Amino acid sequence: MAASISYAPLRGLYGLGRVRGVARVVASSNPREPLRTISRGFQHSAPQRSTSQAVPDFAFAFDIDGVLVRSSDPIPRAREALLFLQRSRIPFILLTNGGGKHETERITELSSKLRVPLSARQLIQSHTPFAALAPQYHDRHVLVVGGDHGSCRSVAHAYGFQHVVTPADILGTTPHIWPSSAVFSAYYSSFAQPLRNDLQKHKRGLLQIGAIFVFADPRDWALDLHLILDLLLSHQGHLGTRSPRNGDASLPNRGYQQDGQPPLYFSNPDLWWAARYHLPRLGQGGFREALEGVWRAVTGGEKEGVELKKEVLGKPGQAMFEYAERALGEEREEVLKGEGDVPKLRKVYVIGDNPESDIRGGNMFESPVGTEWESVLVRTGVFDGGKEPAWKPKTIVKDVWEAVQWGLDRSGWKERLE
C-alpha cells in the first residue's frame, strides 16, 4: 500500500481563535503577544473616546508592502492614516504575505519606520500559522527555506520546531550536492550550522526530512529548488535516495509523492511584490512556478497524470482571511475595551496593492459570521494603474490615506482625516 502525504488541513491551522495554539507552542516568543515597548519613544496607550463619538462597527485590514511601506521607505501619508485610526479607536490589523522575521521583530521595525506604535497582536504574516504545526514535527527534522541568512531558522525555533535544517547546513556538509552554489560559500558560511555526525551519514542518505517549509522568498533558487526536488523524489524523505515508486503507473500520481516523502508547504502564492525598484519583482510564487516547471519536466506533469502535491498558505486563501477575521475580532475587544455595548463587526475594508492576493482574497472571502469585506486597491505598489486589474475592487484610490478616507465616508464616520 503506497504511503501518501498527509497534509494538516489549513482550516485547522488558521482556526485558532486568539491563536492560543500558537501561544502554547511559541511561549515567550508568541507572535500574537503585544509588545509593551515597541521601540524607544513609542509607548502605546489607548486614547479615550469622546462621549459624543460613536463606537465603530467597521475595521480595516492593511497589506504592508506597497501599502504602508515600499522596501524600507514609508509611503507618504501612511503614518497619518494609522495615527488617525488609533486616535479614533478604530481597530485595524496588518495582513501580509510577507515574512522571514518573527512577528515581534517585524512589528518593531515597522513601528520604527512609520513612527507609529504597533502591537505584534495586530500582525499576521503568511507563515504565522506554521507555529501550529510545530507539535506535529517536534521529533522530526524539517527543512526551512527562504529568508536572509539564518533568520527563518530563528523564526522556526521560536515557533517551536526543535530540529531545523536549512539548505546552507546541507550544502556545508555536502558541498557537491549542488556545485554551482560554491560561489555563495562566504555567504552560507556566515550562518550555516554543521549537521551532527550521526546525521551526516545515514544508512539511506544524509538525513531524513519530515516536512519542507518555504517560510519566505528563497535567495538561492537553484540550490533550494534542487534540494526540494531531491526530497520529493526520495524514499521516505531520506536525502540522497530515490523512491522505487516514482513513475509507477499502477499507483496514484504515477507513484510520485507516494512513498512517505515530506509534505511541502509554501507560506504564500505571490508571483509579484513591490520592492524599491520601480517594477514589481518576482516573489515566492515565482519560485513555486519554477519548481512546478521543473517538476513537470522531470515527471511528465499533467500530461502523464502527475501533479505536485503541496499546500499554499497566505492571501488570497479563504483560510487566511478566516484567521484574520478572528484576530480582528480580538483586536476589537482590546481596542474597544470599556466601551459598554460594542456593536457587531459589520464591515472590514481590506486595503492592498496586489489584485491577485489582496483584492481577490477580499472579494472571494465568505465570512463565517456574516461580516462584509470590501476591497480597496491602491496605486502605490504592484498595481500602478496601468491597466484594469483582473480582480476588481470596490474602488481604486491613490494611496492608503485616500483608502482610509473612502472607508470612513462609506461607513458614515463624521470625523475626517486632516
Number of C-alpha atoms within 10 A of each C-alpha: 6 12 12 17 16 10 14 13 10 17 13 13 21 24 21 18 16 18 24 14 19 26 19 16 20 23 13 11 19 24 31 22 20 16 18 14 14 23 17 7 10 16 13 15 10 13 11 12 14 8 7 6 11 12 18 22 16 23 26 23 26 23 26 24 25 27 27 30 23 18 15 13 14 19 22 16 14 19 19 17 19 23 16 17 17 20 12 19 19 20 25 25 25 22 26 22 27 24 22 26 22 22 25 21 14 18 25 20 16 20 18 17 16 22 16 21 23 28 23 23 23 24 29 25 27 24 27 27 26 23 25 25 18 22 16 11 15 14 12 17 19 23 27 23 29 24 19 15 17 20 16 24 25 14 26 26 16 20 28 23 26 17 17 18 21 21 21 27 19 22 22 18 18 13 15 11 15 15 11 11 16 14 9 11 14 9 12 19 15 11 16 20 16 16 16 9 9 9 13 15 12 14 9 16 17 19 20 23 21 23 19 25 22 24 30 25 25 21 15 15 16 15 19 23 20 16 21 21 16 18 28 29 29 27 25 22 28 25 22 18 16 19 21 13 19 20 17 13 14 9 14 15 22 19 21 26 29 23 23 20 27 29 22 21 20 23 26 29 23 22 18 18 23 23 19 14 9 10 14 17 14 15 20 25 19 18 21 22 13 15 20 17 13 16 19 17 10 11 20 15 17 11 9 13 12 20 18 18 14 14 16 17 24 26 25 23 20 20 21 25 23 21 22 22 23 18 24 25 18 17 21 22 14 12 17 20 12 10 13 8 9 14 11 13 18 15 18 22 24 28 31 34 29 28 23 21 24 27 27 19 23 28 20 15 20 16 13 8 12 11 16 16 24 21 26 29 30 27 19 24 27 23 23 18 15 7 7 10 16 10 19 16 21 12 12 20 17 13 24 30 23 18 25 26 17 18 22 21 13 10 15 10 15 9 12 11 13 8
